[in-house]
Amino acid sequence: MTTNGNSSQLIDRFGRKVNYLRISITDRCDFRCVYCMSEEMTFLPRAQVLSLEEIYTIAKAFTELGVKKIRVTGGEPLVRRGALELLENIGKLKGLNELVLTTNGSQLESMALPLKKTGVKRINISLDTLDAHKFKAITRTGDLQQVLSGIDAANGAGFERIKINSVILKDKNHEEVVDLVQFAVDQGIDISFIEEMPLGLVSQHDRSAAYYSSDCIKADLTEHFSLIASTEKTGGPSVYYKVQGSDTRVGFISPHSANFCSSCNRVRLTVEGRLLLCLGNEHSIDLKQIVRSNPGDMDILKQAIIDSMQIKPEKHEFRIHEQPVILRHMSVTGG
């Protein structure tokens, strides 16, 4: 991928420069994680979902407007037919510095090497527990060994960095944070801990009671590891610490305890073509309608994206102790 010297043309009302796009390419997933979706999901009909060609066109428009980083997510992105070809095409876009992927790891044992060849530099793998029974309970349908084998395959494929993402829930997996960091150290990979975000109605746990803050996790970890504050950034909201004596970084994504909105540099393209200006609000524009009404007209598409910056809100409105005001599930939003 080549580097484009043009700076971002996407600047919101608060002076924040948007140079990072997250794209959900499918709402479908082979897991049913309790904090992400309901057990009996109704997935979108195909006509409502962006085609691979439409996703590519929108990604191209963003890179021409100065976006340097694109993360492909889902659902589980690797279950969508044609995902590898799409990734390869996006990876060749002029001006893009980094193409990255978030996955549940279920497909990596067979797809890690082909994925590396598409130009994906880094991958994030969701892993909330190392206990097979807990893993089954959290994912409802997942197989822990399948994911661990996928991590091994990814490690052997030669990605620049691999990171585990762990959503920590009190009395579900909070007592495993030390084991998860030790696993990351042993594997030579990174890990980020994520405070649960109140997106979509869930029935299996009380989000308020399950809330376990980044400060609590950090306190648990410092009893076993020396964490050294790091200034390293990967373009997202993680605040990183280095585990002394290793190459592993521990990140904390803290939408509740340490709001990161003031430095937000990203927007999200949902699977149905909405450009979501904030994860915790419904401010959006319908890029699917624009693309389908003006086929081939990049100028109209790009102008709509530029104009959308004027409705990007200052901050999210997550309230962990209240019912969610955002009813879309994380699988539709895109990780």
Secondary structure, 3 states (H helix, E strand, C coil): CCCCCCCCCCECCCCCECCEEEEECCCCCCCCCCCCCCCCCCCCCHHHCCCHHHHHHHHHHHHHCCCCEEEEECCCHHHCCCHHHHHHHHHCCCCCCEEEEEECCCCHHHHHHHHHHCCCCEEEEECCCCCHHHHHHHHCCCCHHHHHHHHHHHHHHCCCEEEEEEECECCCCHHHHHHHHHHHHHHCCEEEEECCCCECCCCCCCHHHHECCHHHHHHHHHCCCCEEECCCCCCCCCEEEEECCCCCEEEEECCCCCCCHHHCCEEEECCCCEEECCCCCCCEEEHHHHHHHCCCCHHHHHHHHHHHHHHCCCCCCCCCCCCCCECCCHHHHCC
